[in-house]
Amino acid sequence: MMTLQQLAQAISQRSEGRYVVQLADEMGLPEVDHASLILRLKRAHIERAGWRTVLLIELPSHSAKATHQWAASVRDVLPEPETSDLFMFIILKEGTHDEAIRIETDDRFCRKVVARQQETPMEFLDRTFLAALDPPGNAETLSEPLVAALQALSSAQSWTKSHINFWKTELLSNTNGADIARSLRASMTGSEDQQ
């Protein structure tokens, strides 16, 4: 089972270049009587990005109710709109799989993610907003939904092959939907055998 320190270190590594990470010690947020840590993450390179507060806690399985009180107390002192970006990452010692699922489905006060017994810190983070951006291996052979859909389209409609890379770039951009639709339509102008 991972430790609180290992999870905090993994968050720091996974956030590198994506998020600015701060300890929330100076904010005067409520504490809990278990091994815990409060991190604040803000998107790097985005001037007006908001903060996400992540509560890390390590506790025995019979103490899981303490998470509700702590999350509620922290949420009460967070400024709006940060209350909607409150997360709790839980390391539950001797907890069962069923107990972990039960805790995760209860989203009162915050979103909760509970570490599984054999899970590594990076596997754990892959179930959160800190999931790896690029899966290991060749992206063309993985079951990434957009790549798979574009490959299927290319196989079914041969005229699309020359457009696939451009379409993928456009669909993954931060452009609004209407502009993407216009760009995709314009890229098809003049293609032969369009259907």
C-alpha positions in Angstrom: 0.0 0.0 0.0 1.3 3.4 -0.9 2.1 6.0 1.8 1.0 9.6 2.0 4.5 10.8 1.2 4.7 8.6 -1.9 1.3 10.0 -3.1 2.3 13.6 -2.5 5.6 13.0 -4.4 3.7 11.4 -7.3 1.3 14.4 -7.4 4.4 16.7 -7.6 5.9 14.7 -10.4 2.7 14.4 -12.4 1.9 18.1 -12.0 5.3 19.2 -13.4 4.7 21.6 -16.3 0.9 21.3 -15.9 0.1 22.7 -12.5 1.6 25.0 -9.9 1.5 23.1 -6.6 1.4 24.8 -3.2 1.1 23.5 0.3 -2.0 25.1 1.9 -0.3 25.5 5.3 -0.6 29.3 5.4 -4.4 29.4 4.5 -5.5 28.3 7.9 -7.6 25.5 6.6 -9.1 23.0 9.1 -7.0 20.0 10.2 -7.9 16.4 11.0 -6.5 14.0 13.6 -5.0 11.6 11.0 -1.9 11.8 8.8 -2.9 14.4 6.2 -1.8 17.1 3.8 -3.6 19.8 1.8 -2.3 20.7 -1.6 -3.5 23.5 -3.9 -3.0 23.1 -7.6 -3.5 25.7 -10.3 -3.0 25.3 -14.1 0.4 26.5 -15.1 0.7 29.1 -17.9 -3.0 30.1 -17.6 -3.2 33.5 -15.9 -6.8 33.3 -14.8 -6.9 29.6 -13.8 -8.6 28.8 -10.5 -7.2 26.7 -7.7 -8.1 23.1 -7.0 -7.8 22.0 -3.4 -6.7 18.4 -2.8 -7.0 16.8 0.6 -4.7 13.9 1.1 -5.4 11.6 4.1 -4.2 8.3 5.3 -6.4 6.5 7.9 -7.6 3.1 9.2 -10.8 1.8 7.6 -12.9 2.2 10.7 -12.2 6.0 10.6 -13.6 6.8 7.2 -16.4 9.0 8.6 -13.7 11.5 9.6 -13.3 12.3 5.9 -16.9 13.8 5.8 -16.3 16.2 8.7 -12.9 17.3 7.4 -14.1 17.9 3.8 -17.2 19.8 5.1 -15.0 22.0 7.3 -12.5 22.8 4.5 -15.3 23.5 2.1 -16.9 26.0 4.5 -13.8 28.1 4.5 -12.8 27.9 0.8 -13.8 31.0 -1.3 -16.2 30.6 -4.1 -15.9 29.2 -6.8 -13.1 26.9 -5.3 -15.6 24.9 -3.4 -16.5 23.1 -6.6 -12.9 22.1 -7.1 -12.4 20.2 -3.8 -11.0 16.7 -4.0 -10.0 14.1 -1.4 -7.4 11.4 -2.1 -7.7 8.7 0.5 -5.3 6.0 1.6 -7.5 3.6 3.5 -5.4 1.1 5.5 -7.0 -2.4 5.6 -9.9 -1.2 3.6 -11.8 -3.6 1.3 -12.5 -3.0 -2.3 -16.3 -2.6 -1.6 -15.6 -0.1 1.1 -13.4 2.0 -1.3 -16.2 2.0 -3.9 -18.8 3.0 -1.3 -16.6 5.9 -0.2 -16.0 7.1 -3.8 -19.7 7.0 -4.7 -20.5 9.4 -1.9 -19.7 12.8 -3.4 -21.0 14.9 -0.6 -18.7 17.9 0.2 -16.1 16.8 -2.4 -15.0 14.2 -5.0 -13.2 11.3 -3.3 -10.8 8.8 -4.8 -9.7 5.8 -2.6 -6.4 4.0 -3.2 -6.7 0.3 -3.9 -4.5 -2.2 -2.1 -2.1 -3.1 -5.0 -2.3 0.3 -6.8 0.9 2.4 -7.4 0.7 6.2 -6.9 0.8 6.8 -10.6 -2.0 4.2 -11.3 -4.0 6.0 -8.6 -3.4 9.4 -10.2 -4.6 8.0 -13.6 -8.1 7.8 -12.0 -8.1 11.5 -11.2 -7.8 14.8 -13.0 -4.0 14.3 -12.8 -4.2 11.4 -15.3 -1.2 11.0 -17.6 -1.7 13.1 -20.8 0.1 10.8 -23.1 -0.3 7.0 -22.6 2.9 5.0 -22.9 3.4 3.3 -26.2 2.4 4.0 -29.7 -0.7 6.2 -29.7 -1.8 4.8 -33.0 -2.1 1.3 -31.6 -3.8 2.3 -28.3 -7.6 2.4 -27.8 -7.6 6.2 -27.2 -11.1 7.1 -28.3 -10.4 10.0 -30.8 -7.5 8.2 -32.5 -9.6 5.0 -32.8 -12.6 6.8 -34.2 -10.5 8.7 -36.7 -8.7 5.4 -37.8 -12.1 3.7 -38.2 -13.3 6.7 -40.3 -10.2 6.6 -42.4 -10.6 2.9 -43.1 -14.2 3.2 -44.0 -13.9 6.4 -46.1 -10.7 6.5 -48.0 -11.1 10.2 -49.0 -10.6 11.2 -45.3 -7.0 9.9 -45.1 -5.5 13.2 -46.1 -7.6 15.1 -43.5 -7.2 12.9 -40.4 -4.1 14.7 -38.9 -5.7 18.1 -39.4 -9.0 17.0 -38.0 -7.3 15.5 -34.9 -5.4 18.7 -34.3 -8.6 20.8 -34.6 -10.7 18.5 -32.4 -8.0 18.6 -29.6 -7.6 22.4 -29.8 -9.1 24.9 -27.4 -11.2 26.4 -30.2 -15.0 26.7 -29.7 -17.3 24.2 -31.4 -18.7 26.5 -34.1 -15.2 27.5 -35.2 -14.0 23.8 -35.2 -17.1 22.9 -37.4 -16.3 25.7 -39.9 -12.6 24.7 -40.0 -13.5 21.0 -40.6 -16.0 21.9 -43.3 -13.5 24.2 -45.0 -10.8 21.5 -44.9 -13.1 19.2 -46.9 -13.9 21.7 -49.7 -12.6 20.2 -52.9 -12.2 16.6 -51.7 -13.3 14.1 -54.2 -15.7 11.3 -53.5 -17.1 13.0 -50.4 -20.1 11.4 -48.9 
